[in-house]
Amino acid sequence: MPSIISYPLILVNLKTYSEAMGKKAVELAETAEKVHNETGVCIAIAPQTVDIPPIIKATGIPVFAQHVDPVGHGKYTGHILPEAMAEAGCVGTLISHSERRLELETIKATIDRAKEAELTQVVCVDTITRGRQVAPFSPDAIAIEPPELIGTGTPVSKAKPEIVSGSVEEVHRVNPKIKVLCGAGITCGEDFTAALSLGAEGILVASGVVKAESPYEKFLELANAIKA
């Protein structure tokens, strides 16, 4: 399948989980591709940088970088160049995840550089206010993720639904073209349905899929939630 992003989107952050590195990362990507082929739902993953080439070689699933730096070619040892991720085959990047938080000025610079490299930008924010601050930079998507709910199994779409609906409202007030994703605590199809009902156009998930007893069944459950 071509690496084309469509919405509603399931974006899975593999972080540095042992269950999703090396060969296991490739297997997870192949599972995501299998569910896409069965359901037609777009599933993208953000693996560790070292796992990007083998995943792209083995599958056609959309792949995101977990992070890029707002630098250009030259003397930037240790930085992640947006063009390098694009050349490796990535279609997008996460920006300012709660575990790699950036200042507002750096977020803007990273969005601009990612656009120059033709990478889709998904900026993570923790509050409605932060989403409103980021919206003028016109990223492709903003993912609302209250950090206190990440990895808890308690979805923001249920625990704090007003944060999701409020983020959608405020972001779209600034720029209605920006997609709003829902993250933090998403673990089942019901959580995804709740997020969609609040105006989100996709989800950003991690441990709920990566650490699932059967990632295939979890992918399928989430994908079927969209179809339902």
N, C-alpha and C positions, 0 to 999 in steps of 0.2 A: 504494500500500500504506500502511497506517497505520504511524505511527512507534512501534511497539511493540518493546521489547527482549525477545529470547528467547535461550536458551542451548542449545547452545554458541554463543558470540558471537565474531565477528571484528570487532575495533575497530581502525580505522586512524587513526593520528595523522598528519595532514598536515604538522605542524610549520610551518616557513616555507620549505619547499622550493619552488624556482621551478617545478618540474614540477606543483605542486598549488596554484596560487593563481589568483584571478580566474576566467577562463573555463575554465582547465584544472582547477580545483577542481570546478566544476560538472560538467564532462565525467567526471571521476573518480567523482563521486557517481552520475551517471547509469549509469556502468558497473557500479558496485556494486549499484545497484537492478536492473539487467538480470540480473546473476548471482543475486541474491536471487529474482527471479521465476522463474528457470530451475531453481533448486535448493531453494528454501524456507529456505535458511540465512540467519540474521540477520547483516547486515553494517551496521555503524555507522561514521561518520567524525567526526573532530574537526578541523575546518578552522580557519584563522585567523578571528578575530572578524568581520572585514569581509566574509568570504565566506559567512557563515552565511545571511543573508537570501536571496541568489540561489539557494543550494543548496536551501533549504527551499521556495522558490517553484517550482523546477524538478523536485524529486523528493519522494518520501514517505519517504526513507531516514531512520533515526534519526540525529540530529546531536548531537554533544557539543561543549561549550565546551572549549577547551584549558586554561582556568584561570578561576576566579572568586575574588573576594576576600570575606572574612568581614565585609562592611560592610552597612549598611542605607541607606535613602533619606536623602539630605541632602548634607552638605558633604564629598564624597569624590571630588574631581576626579581623573580618571585611573584610578580603580579600576573593576573589573568587577563590577557588581551581579548577584547570582544571579537576582533577579526579572527583570532586563532580558534575560538569556539565555533564561529560560523564556518570556517574552513574545515573544521573537524566534522561538521555535519549537524551542529545544533541549530534548532529553529528559534530558540528563545533562551531567556535567562530569568532566574529569580533575582530580585534586588531587595536588599535590606530585610532579609528574613530575621526573625527575632533572635536567632542564634548568630547572626552576622549583621547586626544593626548598624545603619549608616546615618550620619547627620543629614539634615534636609538638603544642604548645599551639595553634598556628595551624591545624594539620591538623584538630584537633577542632572548632575554631570554624568552619572552612570547611565541614566535614561538616554541622554543625548548621544553618548558614545555607542550604546547598544543600537540605537536607531541608525547610526551611521554604518554599523556592521550588519544592518538588516536583521537584527534579532528581536523577536517579540519580547516585550518587557512586562513582567508580572511583579509589581511592587507590593511587598508585604507591609501592612500597617497594623497598629495595635488598638487604635481608637478612631472614632468618627472624625475627630478633629484632625488627626494625622492624615486621614484619607482626604479631607477637604484641602489640606495644605499641599498634598501631592498632586491632586487632580489638575491644577493649572499647568503641570509639566506634561500633561497628555500622554501618559503611558498607555500601552494597549490594555492593561488590566491592573486592577488593584485587589489584593486579597486581604480581607479583614480577619485578623487572628489575635484575639486577646491572649497574651502569653500565659496567663494563669490557667488557661484551659487546654493548652497544647499538651497532647499526650495523656490527658486525663480520662479520655473516653466520654467526657461530658461535652456534647457539641454546643458551640456558641449559638447555633440556630434554635436550640431549645432553652439553654440556660439564660442567654441574653439575646433574644430575638430582636429586641429593639436596636441592638448594635448593628445587626445585619441590615435590617430595613432602613435604619437611619443612615448607614454608610451608602447604601444604594441611592437614597434620596439626595444626600449632600454631594456625592460624587457626580451624579447626573445633573444636578443643578449647575455645576461648573462645566461639565463636559459629558453630554449624554452618550457619546460614542465609547466611553471607557467601560469595559466589562468589569463587573464586580464579582469576585470569587469569595467563597466562604471557607474558612479554615478553622483549625483548632477543635479537636475532639470528635471529628467526623469518623464514625466507625461502621455505619450501616446504611442500607438503602433508605430507611425512614428518615435518617438525619439529612440525607441528600434531598429528599422530597421536601422536607421542611425548609431547607436553604433555598430551593427553587421557588417555593411559595412566598418567600420573603423578598424575592426579586433578584437573587443571585443567579449568575449564568454559568456556574461551575463550582467545583470544590478543589481545595488544596489539601491533600491528605498525606499521611506518612505512616506512622506505626500501625494505624488501623488496618492497612493493607499489608505492609511489609512484615509485620509480626503475626499476621493472621495464620491460623492453622492450615487453611487452604486459600492462598492468594487468588487462585482461579475462581473459587466460589465467591470470594469477597468482591473481586472485580465484576463478576457477573451480577451480583446483588446490586452493586452501585449502578451499573449500566442499565439494568432492568428498571431501576427506580426512575430513570429518565423516561423510559418508554411508557411506564405506567402513568 
